[in-house]
């Protein structure tokens, strides 16, 4: 059984003009490391998902914007730079 030290979840779902707008934030810090997920969907026109998981000293991240998917491995310094660059990931 893994031990979770900290868990944060925030989820909002709203219907605007008959279209679903979703905003989800999840952060888990535990014995296996840190992981987080950010999802933002604005109807049918915009979809963004950022998901990162710590494996040792390396963070494996998947960034999906609309149909474009990018898988990236980075160290802590690059991850912090990515988080500082994108203000929506400041949760």
N, C-alpha and C positions, 0 to 999 in steps of 0.2 A: 504494500500500500504506500502510495506517495504522500508526502506531507505538503500541504499548502499553507504558506505563511501569509499570503495576501491575495485577495480576489476582488476585482472591481468589474462591475457590469453596468452598462447603461444602454437602454434600447428605447427607441421612439419609432412609432409607425403611424403615419398620418395619410389620409386620403385627400388629395387636392385635385379638383377637376376630374374626378373619377380615376385618377392614377395614384398608385401607392408610392409614398416617399418613406424610405427607411433609413435610419441612422443607428448603428450599433457600435459599441465600444466594449472590448473585453480585455482585461489584463490579469494574468495569473503569475504569481511568483511562488515557487515551491522548491522542493529538494531536487527536482529534475531540471531546474533552471527557470528562466523567464520566458513567457510567451504572451503575445498580444495579437488582437485582430481588430481591424477597423473596417466597417462596411458603410457605404453611403450610396443609396439608390434614389434617384430623382425621376420617378415615372419610368418611361421607356427611353428617355434621352441620355441619361448619364448613370454609369455604374462604376464605383471605385471600391476595391478591396485590397487591404494591406494586411498580410499575415506573417508574423515572424516568430521563430522558435529558437531558443538557445540550445546549442549542442556543444558543450565544453566552452571554449573561448570564441566559438564562431556562431554567428546568428544566420540562420537560413530564412530568407524572406521571399515571399511571393507577392508581387505587386500586379494587380489586374486593373486596368483602366479601359472600360468598355470591352472591346474584344482583344486588346493587346495584353499578353501575359508575359511577365518577366520574373525569372527566378534568379536570386542573387545571394551569394554568401559574402558576409562582411564581418569585420571585427567590431568591437564596441565603439571605437572612435568614429568609424564610418556610419554606424547606426545612429549615434548621437547627432552627427551632422545631418543625416536624413530626417530625423525627428525635428531638429531645429528649423530645417528648411520648409517643412510642411506643417503649418500651424494647426491643421485639423488633427494631427497626431499628438497634440499636447494634452493628453488626458491622463 
